[in-house]
Amino acid sequence: MVDATKDIRNSTDPDIAGSYNAMQRAGKAAVDLAIQTNTAIVTSINGKVVRITAAELVKQRQVNS
C-alpha cells in the first residue's frame, strides 16, 4: 500500500520530484483554457467532485492575485 501523504517533491527520483511542477503548470493551463472558452472545469475538492464555472475561476484568480 502506498502512503498518499508523502510529498512527491521530496522524492529521490528527480522525475517524480519534478512532476509536481508539471502538474501545477497543467492545472493552470486547464484553468486558463476554461476561462478563455467560458467553460467549467471539474475537479475534486476534499474528495468531492466539484464543477467550477469560468466566472468562478475568474473571481478566484482576482482574489488570489
C-alpha positions as YAML, in Angstrom:
chain: A
units: angstrom
residues:
- id: 1
  name: MET
  ca: [0.00, 0.00, 0.00]
- id: 2
  name: VAL
  ca: [1.31, 3.48, -0.93]
- id: 3
  name: ASP
  ca: [1.36, 6.27, 1.65]
- id: 4
  name: ALA
  ca: [-0.66, 9.04, -0.03]
- id: 5
  name: THR
  ca: [0.52, 11.65, 2.46]
- id: 6
  name: LYS
  ca: [4.12, 11.76, 1.21]
- id: 7
  name: ASP
  ca: [5.06, 14.89, -0.71]
- id: 8
  name: ILE
  ca: [6.34, 13.89, -4.15]
- id: 9
  name: ARG
  ca: [8.58, 16.96, -4.23]
- id: 10
  name: ASN
  ca: [10.78, 15.17, -1.68]
- id: 11
  name: SER
  ca: [11.25, 12.09, -3.84]
- id: 12
  name: THR
  ca: [14.78, 10.90, -4.50]
- id: 13
  name: ASP
  ca: [13.74, 10.31, -8.13]
- id: 14
  name: PRO
  ca: [14.19, 13.65, -9.94]
- id: 15
  name: ASP
  ca: [11.48, 12.80, -12.48]
- id: 16
  name: ILE
  ca: [8.92, 12.21, -9.76]
- id: 17
  name: ALA
  ca: [10.03, 15.27, -7.79]
- id: 18
  name: GLY
  ca: [9.81, 17.41, -10.94]
- id: 19
  name: SER
  ca: [6.37, 16.10, -11.85]
- id: 20
  name: TYR
  ca: [4.83, 18.26, -9.12]
- id: 21
  name: ASN
  ca: [5.68, 21.46, -11.01]
- id: 22
  name: ALA
  ca: [4.50, 19.89, -14.26]
- id: 23
  name: MET
  ca: [1.12, 19.09, -12.70]
- id: 24
  name: GLN
  ca: [0.87, 22.64, -11.34]
- id: 25
  name: ARG
  ca: [1.53, 24.04, -14.84]
- id: 26
  name: ALA
  ca: [-1.03, 21.66, -16.38]
- id: 27
  name: GLY
  ca: [-3.65, 22.73, -13.85]
- id: 28
  name: LYS
  ca: [-3.01, 26.41, -14.55]
- id: 29
  name: ALA
  ca: [-3.23, 25.75, -18.29]
- id: 30
  name: ALA
  ca: [-6.58, 23.99, -17.79]
- id: 31
  name: VAL
  ca: [-7.92, 26.96, -15.84]
- id: 32
  name: ASP
  ca: [-6.59, 29.39, -18.48]
- id: 33
  name: LEU
  ca: [-8.33, 27.43, -21.25]
- id: 34
  name: ALA
  ca: [-11.59, 27.19, -19.30]
- id: 35
  name: ILE
  ca: [-11.60, 30.96, -18.80]
- id: 36
  name: GLN
  ca: [-10.76, 31.64, -22.48]
- id: 37
  name: THR
  ca: [-13.50, 29.32, -23.73]
- id: 38
  name: ASN
  ca: [-16.02, 30.21, -20.99]
- id: 39
  name: THR
  ca: [-16.34, 26.61, -19.89]
- id: 40
  name: ALA
  ca: [-16.26, 24.98, -16.49]
- id: 41
  name: ILE
  ca: [-13.70, 22.62, -15.07]
- id: 42
  name: VAL
  ca: [-14.46, 19.57, -12.97]
- id: 43
  name: THR
  ca: [-12.13, 18.80, -10.10]
- id: 44
  name: SER
  ca: [-12.03, 17.08, -6.75]
- id: 45
  name: ILE
  ca: [-12.02, 19.19, -3.58]
- id: 46
  name: ASN
  ca: [-11.74, 17.32, -0.29]
- id: 47
  name: GLY
  ca: [-12.77, 14.12, -2.06]
- id: 48
  name: LYS
  ca: [-15.92, 15.65, -3.57]
- id: 49
  name: VAL
  ca: [-16.38, 16.18, -7.33]
- id: 50
  name: VAL
  ca: [-16.97, 19.89, -7.95]
- id: 51
  name: ARG
  ca: [-17.81, 21.85, -11.12]
- id: 52
  name: ILE
  ca: [-16.28, 25.34, -11.21]
- id: 53
  name: THR
  ca: [-17.56, 27.78, -13.83]
- id: 54
  name: ALA
  ca: [-15.33, 30.13, -15.79]
- id: 55
  name: ALA
  ca: [-16.84, 33.09, -13.90]
- id: 56
  name: GLU
  ca: [-15.94, 31.48, -10.58]
- id: 57
  name: LEU
  ca: [-12.41, 30.78, -11.85]
- id: 58
  name: VAL
  ca: [-12.01, 34.45, -12.79]
- id: 59
  name: LYS
  ca: [-13.19, 35.51, -9.31]
- id: 60
  name: GLN
  ca: [-10.75, 33.08, -7.66]
- id: 61
  name: ARG
  ca: [-7.91, 34.48, -9.75]
- id: 62
  name: GLN
  ca: [-8.75, 38.04, -8.74]
- id: 63
  name: VAL
  ca: [-8.81, 37.11, -5.05]
- id: 64
  name: ASN
  ca: [-5.52, 35.19, -5.26]
- id: 65
  name: SER
  ca: [-3.57, 37.83, -7.16]
...
